[in-house]
């Protein structure tokens, strides 16, 4: 497993399990440095990921290794990507992590949507994959597997897309549904090479 793939997996797991501290995106209290990569105009939160990732860009403080921006309700987030592309999605969480190693600091990004019914999740996945110019064909198989699962099944049905590269940033989409919970959510994870 490559280091970029490992970082992507770690970010997705962290988002799914909620391991990091959280900063409410709507808070007006001075909890930390304002991230230089973020702008908010007319309620749309835009993150410029076209530059070299940095602590300042993502609002990661001193000894911290991650910063999470979360709201109770989904909000519109636009990710500006290298190569002039952008990705628009509604999500509750966007998080950035820094990992230090012999080769220097490495960064990851993760976005998590709200928990929705399987059919709505399928639509969210299709929209995301179309924006990433990746075939959404496997989404139908994923939703069919969820619908065919016993209603009391606690084991999650999982979905994972191929990763797409934008400059030094690699992104992939994942989702999971526990049929007993009657809902699931998507995650978008990325790592810079």
N, C-alpha and C positions, 0 to 999 in steps of 0.2 A: 504494500500500500504506500503510495507516494505521500510526501509530507503535506502537500496542498490538499490531497484527499482526506488525510487524517485531520487536518485543521477544520475542514468542512464538516466532517462527521462530529467532531467535538462541539462545534458551534451549534449544529442541529440538535445534538443531545442536550446541550445546555438550555436551549430554548424550550425543548420539550419537557425538561424536568424542572426548569425555573431555578437554576443554581446560583444566580448572581443577584446582587442588590439592584434595586430599581429606582429610577428617577421618573416621576410623573411628568410627562411631556407638557402638561398644562400648568405646572407649578410656576409661581412667580417668585418663590423663595430662592435666594442665591445658594443653591446646593453645590455648585461646582462651576467650572469654566464653561462658558457657552461654546458649543462646538462650532468651529469655523466652517465646516462643510455643510451646515444646515441653514436653511432659510425657510421662513413660513410666511406665505402671502395668501390672503383670502382663505385661510383655513387649510391650504395645501402645504404639506411639509415636504420640502425638497432637500435631498442629500446629494451633494456633488461628489461622486466617487471617481472623477476623472483625474484627480491629483494623487500624488504619492500619499499613501495612508499615514496618519500621524496621530499622536495623542491629542494635539490641539484640534485637529480636524474632527475628531470623534468625541471630544470632551472628556477624555480619560485622564483622571487626576493622578499625579505623583506615583504612589505605590500601588494604585489600583491596577487591575489587569483587564477590567471590563467596565462598560457603561451601558445601561439599558434604559431606553426611553419607552415608557408604557402608558397607555390610557385605558380607562374602563371600557370605552366604546371604540370600535374601529375608526380610524381616520385615514384620509387619503395621503399616501406617501408616494413621492416620485423619486426614483433613483436615476440620476444622470450617470450614464456609463461611458467608459472610454470608447472612442470611435463615433461619438455623436449620437449614440443610442440612448433610450431611456425606457424605464419600466414603471408603470403606474399600477398601484394596488391599494386595497383597503386592508389595514392591519392594525393590531393593538400594540405590537411590540416591534421595535427595531433595536438591535444590540450590536455593539462592537467590542471585540476582544483583542488584547495584545499578548503575544507569546514571545518570550525572550529565549534566544538560543545562541549557539556559537556563531551563526551567520548573521546575528542581529535580530531586531524585532520583526515579527510577522503579525499580520492583522487578519481578522475575520469579520464578516458581517452576517447577521442573521435577522430574518423578519418572520413574525408569526401572526397568522390571521386569527380571527375569532372562531370559536366552535360553532359549526353550522350543521344542518342536516346533510346527509350524503349527496343528495342531488345538487344542493347549493355548492357543496365542496367541489363536486365534479365540474360545475360551471366555472368556479374560481380557478381551478387547475387548468381548464381549457384556455381561459383568457391569459393566464400567466405564460403557458407554453407557447401560445400563438405570438405573444410579445417577444418571447425568446427565440422565435422562429424554429421551434422544435415541434415535432408532430405530437398532437394530443390524442392519437389513436389509443394509446394504452390506458387513458383515463376511463374509457368505457369499460374496459376489462376490470379495472380496479373497482369501479362503482358496481358492476355486476357481481363481483366477488363479495363486496360488502352486502349487497341486497340478498345474495344467496346464503349468507352465513346465518346460523341459528341466532334467533333474537337474544338468547342468553349467553352468547359467546363473549367472553372477557378478553380473549387474545385479540390483539390489534391486527387489522388488515392494513398493510403498508404499501405506499406508492413512492417511487423514486424515479426522477427523470434523468436523462443524460446531462452531463455538465456542459455548459456553454462558456466560451472564453471571450472576454472583452478586454483587450490589452493584457495586463497582468492579472486581471480579476477573473476568477472562474466561479460560475454560479450554477446551482442545481436546485430543483424544487422537490420537496417531499411532502407526504401527507400520511396520516394514519387515522383509522376509525376503529373504535371498540364497538361492535354491533350492540352490545348491551346498553351502551351510553347513547345510542341513536344519533351520534354526531361525531364530527372530527374537525381537524383544521389543517391548513397547509403551513409549511415552513419553506422559506427561501434562504439558502445558505451560500456563502461565498468565502473565498480565501484569495489573497494576493500572493502570486509567486514571487 
